[in-house]
Amino acid sequence: MKRSVSFILALGFYSLSLAQTSVEQVTSVSNVGLSVNSYGTIGNAFRGGFDIGNPSCEFPKNSGIEHLFEGGIWIGGLINGSLTAVSTSAVDNSRGYSTGNGGYEMSTEIGASIKERSSFFNSPNYSPEAISHQDFVMDFSDKNRVVPGTNIQIQSHENPLNLQVHLESYNWNFAFSDFFVILNYSITNDGPDYIEDAYIALWNNTVVRNTNITPAGQGGSAFYNKGGNGFIDSLNLAYCYDHSGDVGFTESYIGQKFLGAEKEGVFFHPRVDSNFLAHYNAWIFNNSSDPIFFIPTNDNQRYQKMTNGMNQLSSWSPKANPDGSSLTERLNNAGNRADLISFGPFPRIESGETVNIAFAIVLGKKFDDGKPNSANTPAQQSTFVQNADWAQTAYNGEDVNFNGILDEGEDKDGDGKITRFILPSPPDVPQTRVEANDSTIEVYWTSNAEESLDPISLEKDFEGYRVYLTKLGFDVTGNNDLRESMNLAAEYDIRGNQLFFETGFDDIQLEEPASFEGDSLQYNYKYTFSNVIPGWQYVSAVTAFDRGDEQNNLESLETSPLVSLFRVFPGQTEQSYLSQKIGTRVNNFFNKERRDSIQDLNPYAYPNPYYLQAAWEGSSTRQETKKIVFANLPKRCIVRIFNSAGDLIDEFNHNELYSGNDILWFETYSDTERTAFSGGEHAWDLLSADQQLISRGIYLFSVEDLDSGVTKKGKFAIIK
């Protein structure tokens, strides 16, 4: 019942989406969970709440740290050289997109969808046309004044530019590129008129908060007014960070970066054309009086913002304003601001002409230099800036010297034109399987990475494997970056080539490949982690790395551990209540009762007693994010919980396919799609059937084995 409530709400939202002919997808291959909508918006304005909805722009993935309320493209210009018009896919609105709302001027035709493509050969979405590991492809337009399929007028959309927009988003799982999403737009003038002095911009309403600490929107405007903003001119990069909101739980930046543009074979970028300028603007939500930070509400004001950036004003630089009143310093103070990066002019876009323009949504961890977040120092920005450089590298592709011209030696694929969106590639990701036991984690993987071809040298350059495991309690101690939490446990590489450690693979290679029922893969390697603690979450991963390419000045590249990871919960394997008492010695991880229960094959609960607000629960303030574990369970059973008076509090079914998807703890601190459980344990959230947190006291429980009919009983205590 707990899950069915969420499902009904989700259906309500989905039916509304159908009425609007809109589709939402979320990037899932990289470490960024960015919502992309078929009518041109990015982010989802936190619709539906985080218990049942998609992330808006979450980084790191599954951390609960959100970075974006909503965003989208703006396109402005002079129709036939005289009439000012701006078409926007999203604007400042406290509720986000709503059908027919002014400023949401892009629409899709009935039946429109988002196509997913992948460059992975083993993906169901594989396509030779794919650019990245996960592409989302969509089309929308500003031509409609009425929402297609309805009689709803789009408010204030009086002068469409008659543009057809094709958007492709790209994201990769490489460790050196899984922190950005590229938005590649092709904008075609589909009307009869030309557009003069055109500018194209990306608008974002960014907000960096940890929704596990402060749920989305909690406190109204106080949730949104804690952000610091800025613009790095040399990188064409606008950014936002958490100035004073959930400090200590949100150590990251988000930015929108301009990568480059082309029109009819001509390359546009401030680096190569001094007349093509970057304009940055920011404004305060709902502010109409500040002469600089006012919110634009009509086409004339929006075009003014797009063509006159505050970064062009004398008051921009702190050097010119030593009294602390510079715009740069004002932006660094906490506030609720949206920002816009605009580029132009494109002198004239004739009917039928197309402009290709690319932006990147870049995320990055704050480097800890010992200073407070509000200092926003270059050192704190260093990782974020490096990530932005990688996004630019991906866009540049064959244009190594970034001049928009295919120079000698740059045409790697021999097609006679600049190929963009190319990244160096590590070996293929090892195909992995994990088995959870009471005190061990067994990791198996295949040898598929060893056959990988480097896309540049076209040689097999596989070198070795690395095995990772997180420390105990990483998930509930406030570290939201999974990659940072992973510790290298072992490394193995080819012996005899005078590279790395030359360990060889004897310690991990199986004499005969391992196979498992229902699994078609044959596993060639095995690594075992010992002395792990039951009930706690670990994350294991296996990566492959290559030997590097000295000729092309490339260091050794490694697959991302986030791709092959499994979240593992060691514990008792499934039991049969017809079995006899066992007498093997058992490690006492929690208490004597647990040891005796294992030896008697009786079910038990742990930790017992359960202390509310202990480290086991994590940092979330929600009462739903608690768990106690029932162990020594049979393969298929019903667990019933009673109070001391014998009243039924709750019950649930357990089977060997259990994945933790029935309580919120796993949604908050784990990922139910990549989990490995032992089969004989099941967590409960301490909520009654009517979703009330149980009080302190003694509780009884029964476990009914559905195969044997045997019922066994136990008890546990809750202490507050």
N, C-alpha and C positions, 0 to 999 in steps of 0.2 A: 504493500500500500504506500509506503514511503516513496518508492520510485514512481508509482502510477500518477501521483499528484503532479510531479514534474512533467510527465509525459503529456498529460492533459493540457497543461499550460503551454507546452511547446507546440502542441497541435493548434492551439488558438493563435499563436503567433504565425505559424506556418500558413494557415488558411488566409490570414491577412496578407502575407507575402504573395500568395497566389493572386489575390485580387489586384495587387500592384504590379503583377508580372515581374517580380524581382526575385533574384536568387542570391543567397549569401554563401560564400565559401571561406574557409580559414586555412592559411598556410600552415602546413604541418610537417614538412620535411626538415626545415631549418629549426633554429632555436627561438624563432619568432612566431607567435600565433597572431597573425594579422587578418582581420575580417575584410573581405573584399566583396562589394555588392555589384550586381549586374547593371545598376543604373549609375555607377560611377563614383560612389562614395567608398572610402576606406574607414575602418573602425565602424562600430555599430552603436555608438552613443549609449553603451551599457544597457541596451534594451533587454528586458527579461530577467535581469539580475544574473549573478554569477553561478547560482546553484543550478540553473537550467539552461543558460544561454552560452553562446560562443564567447571566447575572449575577444576583446576589441583590438588591442595590440599588446600582447603579453610577452614579456622577456625577463628572465629566461622562461622557457616554456614550462608550464605547470607550477610556476612560482607564485602566482596570484598578483604579481607586480604588473600593473597596467600603465600604459604610456599615452594613450590616445583616446579622446572622446569621439571625435569624428573628423574627417578630412575629405578633400577632393580637389579636382582641377578647376581652375578659372581660366577663361579665354576671353580676351577683350580686344576691341579695335574699332575703327571707324568704317561703317558700311558705306561703300562708294566714296570714301574719303571725307564724310561729313557727319553721319549719325553715329553717336557714341553708343555702343552696346557691349555688354558683358554677360556671358553665359556662365553660370556656376553650377557645380554639381553638389555643393554643400556650403552652408553658411552658418554663422552663429545662431544656435537655437537650443534652448535648454532641454528640449525633448528629442532633438535629433530629427532625422528624416520623418516627414509625415506627408501623405499623399496630397499633392497640390499646394504644399506650403511654398511661399515665396523663397527664392534662392536655391531651391532644389529643382533645377530646370532641365536636367538630363533625364531622359526616359528611355525605356526599352519597348520594343514591340511585343505584342501578345505572343507567348510561347518562347520568348527569348530565354537563354540559359547561359551558364558559364561552362565552357569546355575545359576539361582538365587534361593536360598532357604530361608525359614524363620521359626523360632520357634514359631511365632505367629499363634495361631489356626485360627484366622479370616483373615489371609493373603492369597491372591490368590496363593502365593508361599510357603504355608505351607508344610513342609516335616518333618517326624519324624527323618530324618537324619540330620536336621539342627543343627548347633552348636550355632549360635547366632541369633539375631533378623534379621540380613540380611547377608547371606553368598553369596559370588560370587565364583564359582567353574569353573576352566579352566585347560586345558592341552596344553603343548607346548613342543618343543624339539629342541636340537641343531644339530640333525642328518642331516638336509637338507643343502646342499651347494648351492642349487638353490631354490629361493622362490617358494613354491608350487603354481601351476597354472600359472606360468610364465616361461620365459627363462632367468630371471635375476639372475646372480650369486651374492651370498652374498660375498662382498669384504673381502679378507684376511682371510676367514674362511676355512683354509686349513687342520686343524686337529681337527675335531669334537671329543668330548668325547663320543658321542653316548649316550646322556642322555635323558631320558623321564622325564619331570617335571610336577607334578600335584600341582596346587596352589589353596588354599582356603583362602579367606579373610573373616574376621569376624568383625562385629561391632554391638554394643549394644546401646540402648537408655537410659540406666540407668544414673542418674545424676552423679554417681561415676565412670562411665566408658565410657561416650560418647565423650571422648577426645583422643581416640586411635583407630587404626585399626590394627588388627593382620594379618600377612602374614604367613601362615602355608604351607611350601613346603614339598613335598615328591619327592625325586630325586632318580631315579632308573638308574643304569648302565645297559643300554639296548644293549651294544655292546659285542663283544667277548673278549675284553681285560680288564685286571684289571687296576685300577687307584690307584697309590701309593701317599702317602703324600698329600691327597686331602684337600683343603681349600674351604670354602663356605663364600661368602661375600655379603653384601648389599651395593650397590653404590647409592648415591643420589647427585643430583645437587640442593641443597636447595637455596632458595632466599625468604626472608620475606619482602613483600611490600604490601601496601594498593593500590589496583588498582583503587579504587575510587578517590584517590589523585593523583597517578602517574600511568596512564594506562600501561599495560604490555608492556615491551620493549621500552617504551618512553626514548629517550636519548641514545639508544644503550647500550654500555657496562656500562654506568653510572647507568642504572637501576639495574644491577646485582652486582656491586662492593661495595656494602654498608654493606655486611653481616659480622658478627663476628661468629667464630666457636670455638668448644671445644669438649673435650671428658672426661666423668666421668668414670674412670676406674672401680670403685666399682660397677657401675650399667651397665657396658658394653653399654654405651649410648653416641653416638655422637650427637651433636646438632648445631643449627644455630639460630641466632636472628638478628634483624635489628639494626645494630650498629649506622648508621647515614643516613638512607634513609628517611623514612616517620615517623620519631620519633614522638611519641604522638598519632599516628594512627595505630601502629603495635605493641602493647605491648604483644608479645607472642613469644614462642620458638617452634621449631620443632626438633624432634630427631628421630634417628633410633636406636632401642634397640634390642640386642640379648637376646632371652628368654631361649633357650635350644635346644638340639639336641639328637636324638637317632638313633642308627644303630643296627639292628638285636638284639634288647633287651638290648643294652648297652647305658647308659646315658652319654652324653658329656656336660660338662660345666666347665669353669675355677674354679668354687667354689669347685668342687668335684674331679677334675683331674688337678694336677699341670703341666702336660705335654700338656694340651689342653689350648691354649693361645688365648687371644684377641689381634688383631693387628689393630691399627687405623692409617689411613693415610689421608692426605688432600693435594690437589695440586691446583695450580693457573691455571685458564683457559688459554689454549694456551701457557703455559710456558714450554719451553723445555730446559732451561739453569740452573735453580736453582737445586743444587745437592740434595735437599730434596723435594722441592715443584714442581718438574717437573711432567708433565702430562705423564702417561704411554701410549704408542701407539702401542705396540705389545705384544704377549703372554709372552715373557720373562720378559718384564718390568712390566706387570700386575701381574704375579706370584710373582715377587720380592716385589711388594707393598703388596700383600696378605700375604706374609710370613715374612715380616720384618716391623713391625709397628713403626712409629715415637714415639709412647708411650713407646717403649722399649729402646730408646736412652737416653744417659746421659744428652743430651741437652733438654730433655722434661720438666723437673721440674724447676720451678722458684727458688726453694731452692738451686739447684745446679748451678744456673746461676743468681746470684743476680743483675747483671748489666742490667736486663730487656731483655736479648737476648734469653731467653728460647723459645722453640717452642710453649709452652702454651700461652705465652704472644704475640708472633707473630700472632698466630691464632686469638687472641682476637681483633686484629686490623682489620679495614674494608678491605674487599677484595672480589673478585669473585672466590670462591673456591668450588670444589666438594669434598666430603669426602667418605671414605670407611671403613666399619668395617668388619673384616675378622676373621674367627675362624677355628682352626685346630691345628694339623693335624688329619684327619681321616686316620689312618695308611694305610689302604688298603680297597678299595671298589671293591669287586669281581663282575664279570658279574652276573647280576640278583639281586644283593643286593640293598637295598634302605636305604637312609638316610632321616630321618625326621628332619627338622630344622625350627624353628619359630623365626620371628622378629616382632617387633611392630613399627608402625609409631605413635609417641606420640606427642601430642600438649599440650601446657599449657600457661596460662596467666602469664605474668611477675608480680611478687609481687612488689608493689611500695614501695621502702624503702627510697625514696627521693633523690636517687643518679641517675646520668644519665645512659642511656642504656649501654653506653660503659664500665661502671664499672663492669657489668656482675657479680654481687656479689652472694654468696650463698643464701642470703635472696631473691634476685630477682628470683633465680632459684627454690625456695622452692615449689611452687605449681606445677611447671613442674616436679620436682623430685617426688613429691607425686603421680602425674599422672602416671609416669613411674613405680612406685611401684604397682599401681593398675593393670597395664598391666602384670606385672610379676605374681601377684596374680591370674589373670585370667588364665595364662598359667599353673601355678602350679597345680591348680585343687585339686585333692585328695592328691597330693604329698606335704602335709602341711609342712614338715620339709625340703623339697627340696633336697633330696638325691638320687632321681631316683629310689627308692625302695618303694614298697607298704608295709608300716609298719602296725603293728597291730592298728586297729581302723580307718585306713584311707580309707578303701574300702566302701564308703558310698552307692554305687549302687550295691555292691555285685557281681560284674562281674569278680573278681579275677585279675584285672589289673588296672594300674593307669589311671584314666579318667582325662584328662586335659580340659582346657577351661571351667571351671565352675566358675560362679559368684553367690554370694547371690542375692536374687531377692526380690524387693519390690512388693506390690500388682499390679494387672493389672491396666493399664491406664484407667481412667474413659472415657467413650464415651461421647463426648461433642458436643454441638451445641451452636451457638451464633447468636443473633438477634440484628442488629444495628438499632437504632432509632435516632431522632434528638438530644436528649440530654441524652440518656440512652443507656447502653449496657446490654442486658439480656443474662446471661450464664446459660445453662441447661446441666445437665449430668445425666447419668444412675447410677444404683447401682451395676454394674458388678464387680467393684473392691472388693466388700464386700464378694465375693465368692472365692477369691484367696487362693490358697494353697501354703504355703512356701515349696520350693523344698527340704529343709534340714529337717525341723521338720515334714513336711506333715500335718501341722495344718493350719486352717484359722486364720491368724494373722492380719487381717485388723484392723486399729485403727481409721483413720479419713481422712478428706479432708483439703486441703489448696487451697485458691483462690488467684490468682495473677493478677496484672495489672501494666503496665508500666506508667511512668510519661509522661506528655505532652512534646512532642518535643524530646523524647529519641533518635529517629531515625535520627535526623539531627544535633545533637550536638556533634558528634564525638565518642560516646560510641558504639563500634561495638559488644560488647558482650551482646547478648540478655538476657542471664540469669542474668547478673549483673544489667540489667535495670529493671528487674521485682521486684515489691515490694509486699510483703505479705499484702493482703487486709483483709483476714479473715481466721480463722482456726476453724474447728469443729471436735470433737472426741467423742468416745463412753463415755456415762455417767455411772458412777458407778463402774469402774474397778481401780480407784485410779491411773490412768496414765494421763499424760498431763494435760489439762485444764478441762476435763469433762464437756464440753459445751453442749453435745447432738446435735441433728440435727433438732430440732423443727423450728428454724428460717429459714431453707432452704428447708425442706422437703415439697413437694407439697401434698395437700390433695388427689388429683387424678393425676396420671401420665399425663404429657403433651405430645401431639402428633402433628405432622406437616405433611402437605400434601407432598407426595412423599418421606417421611422418615418413615421407618419401625420401628424405635426405639421408646421406651416409656421412657420418661425422668422423673426421680423421684425427682430431686433437681433443685432449681433455685436460682441464686444470681443476683442482679441488681446493676450495677454501675450507679450512677446519676451524673448530672452536668458535663458530658463530652463535649468537644468542637467539633462541626462539622468540617469535613474536615481534621482533624489531625488523625494520625495513633496511635492507641493503640494496645497493645498486651495483651490478656487475656489468662489465663491458669488455669486449675484445676488439682491438683495432689492428689494422695492417698498415705498414709504412713502407715507403720505397727507398731507394738508395740515393735519391737526389739526382740533379742534373747539373754538373759543374759547367758544361758548355753553355747552357742557357741561364746560368747563375741562379739556379733554383735549389734551395735547401731540401732536405728530405721531407716529404709530405706524408701525413698520417690521416687516416679516416677519422671521422668524428666519433668519439665514444658514445655520443648521444644517439647515434643511429642503431648500434647493435646492443644497446643496454637492455637489461631486464631488471625490474624491481622485484626483489626476492624476499620472501618471508619464510625463513626456516621454521620448522615446527614438526610436530608429530605427523607421521603418515597415517593414512586411513586405517582403521582397525575393524576387526570383526568381533562382535560381542559373543560369538560362539567359541572364540579361541580360549586356550587355557592360560592361566597365570604364567607370566614370564619372570625369570629370575636374573636377568642380566643386570650388571651394574649400570646405573644411570647418573650422569652428571647432575648435580643439584644447582640449577641455574636460578631458581626463584625461592623455593622453600621445600621443606620435607614433604608437605602434602602433595606437591607436584611429583616428587620422586616416587612416593608410595602409589600414587594414582597410576603412573606409567606402568609400574610393575604389576598392578592389579588389573590393568586395562580398563580402569574406570575413567569416565569423563571428568574433567576438572576445568576450572576457570582461572585465568591469571592475567595480570598480577592480582594476588589475593592476600591481604585486603587491597582494595582499589582506593587510592588517595586522589581525590579530585584536585585539579590544578597541579598535578605532578608533571615532571618533564616529559613523561610518556605522551601527554596530550598535545604538546606543541604550543606554538605562540598564538594560535587563533583565539579570538574572543568569543566565537560562536559556541553555544552550548551543544550544538549538534556534532561538533568535531571531537568526540571522545570515543574510546573503544576499550572494551575488555574482550579477551579472547577465550573461546571455549575450545578445548583440545581433547585428544583421544576420541575423536568422533568417528563413527563408521562411515562407509562410503556414501550412503544415502540415509538421511535421518531427519527428524523434526526435533528442534530444541525449543523447549517451553520454559519461560522464566516466571516465577511466582514470588509474591511478597511473603512475609513471615506468617500472614494470616491465611495463606493458601490461595489468594486471588491471582488469577492469570494476568500478568503484566504485558507480556509480548511473546511472540513465537516466530520462528523462521525455519525455512527448509534449508538443508545443506546437502550438497552433492560434490562429486570429485571435480567438477568444473568451476567451483567457486573462484571468483576473481576479485572480491571485495567491492563489487559495484552496488551494494545495497545500503551502504552508509556513507556519510559525507566525509569522514576522516580520510578515506582513500582518494576522494575527489580533490581534497585540499592538499594533501601531502604526498600523493602518489599518482599513478596513472593506470587505471584498471585495464587498459588495452595491452600493457606490456608488463604483466605481473606473473610471478611464478610462486604458487603456494604448495605446501607439502601435501595437501589433500585431506588431512585429518584435523584441521583447525578452521574456525570461523569466528570473525569479530562481530561484536554487537555494540551499538552506539549509546547504551544506557538510556534510551528513550522508550517510553511506553508505546503501546500501539496507537495511542492518540497523540503522540509526539511530545509528551511531557517528560522532562528530565526527572529520573527517579531520585528519591530522597535517600539519605544515609540509612544504613540498617543492614540486616541479614536477609539474603535472598536465596531462594531455592530454585533449582532447575532440574529438568528431566530431559533425557535424550532417548528418543524412540528410534531404534534401528529398523528401517523400513524393509530390510531384507530378511532379518531373522525374527522380528517382532519383539525382541528383547528391549526392555526399558531400564535405564540406569539413572541414578540421581546424584546430585551434588549440591554444593552451597558455596556462596561467596559473600563477602562483606564490602559495603561501600562506606568509606570514611571521608567526611568533608572537613 
